[in-house]
Amino acid sequence: MDEQKIVARVLNGIALENIDVQHFSLIASSEKLQENFEGDITTGKRTLSDLQRSLNRLPNYTELRSRKLIFPITLLRRPFQK
């Protein structure tokens, strides 16, 4: 859902009494998005135009009233401690 009006339409169809809704957007970087599409394009599941449409929609996510999680995220790994 890359438009706030779509999110609002979905939420308007749900009974939200006594519910605290948290809205998060999981957003891929353009590089990660392209990487994810490569295999699907190779196997014919998606096309280059599918990728271009997705890349064109990426900026829409910055306009959403949500908490953004941008991927890839580099995680700090700590050695296992007993």
N, C-alpha and C positions, 0 to 999 in steps of 0.2 A: 504494500500500500504506500504509494509514493505521493499521495495528495491528502491534505488534511480533511478535505470534504469527504473522501472515501472513508477515512477513519471515523469521522463524525456519523456518517450514514450507518456504519456497522454498529457503533456504540448506541445509536438511537434505537436500534432494533433489539436491544438487550435490556432486561430489567436490571437496573443498577442500584436499586435501593440498598443501603447499608453495605455497599461494595466500594472499595478504594481501587480504582483502575490505575495501573502503572503502564505507561506507554514507552516502549523501547524500540529503537530502530537499529537493526543489525545491518551495517553498511559495509560493503566491500570496497576497498580502494580500486581505482580503475585498473591498476596492474593485476590485482588479485582476481577481479572480475574477468579480465581477459584470459588469465591463466586457467580459471575454472571453465571457461567456454571452449578452450582449445580442444580438449578431448571430445566434447560433444559435437563440435564442428567437424572434426576428423571423422567421426562415426556417422555423421549425417543427422544427428538428433536436433541440432540447431544450425543456424546459418550466420554468416557474417552480418546480415541485416538485423538479426536478433541481437547480436552483440552490440551493434551500433545503437539500437533502440534502448538497450539497457544502459549503455554509457551515457546517452543523452538524458536519461531520467535520473542519473546519480545526483545532480545538483538539487533536484526536488526534495530529497531527503533532508537537506539542511534547513528547509522551510517548515518541516513538521514540528509540532509541539510535542517533542519526545526526548528521551534521553538517548544519546547516540553512542553506539559501540562501533568503532571503525576497525575493520580487519584488513590486513593481518595485524595482530597484536603480538609483540615480542614479550614473552613471559620470562620473568626472572626465575631461574631455577635454583633452588637451594639444595645442597646435598642432603640425602636422607639422613635423618638423625633418629637414633633409637631412644 
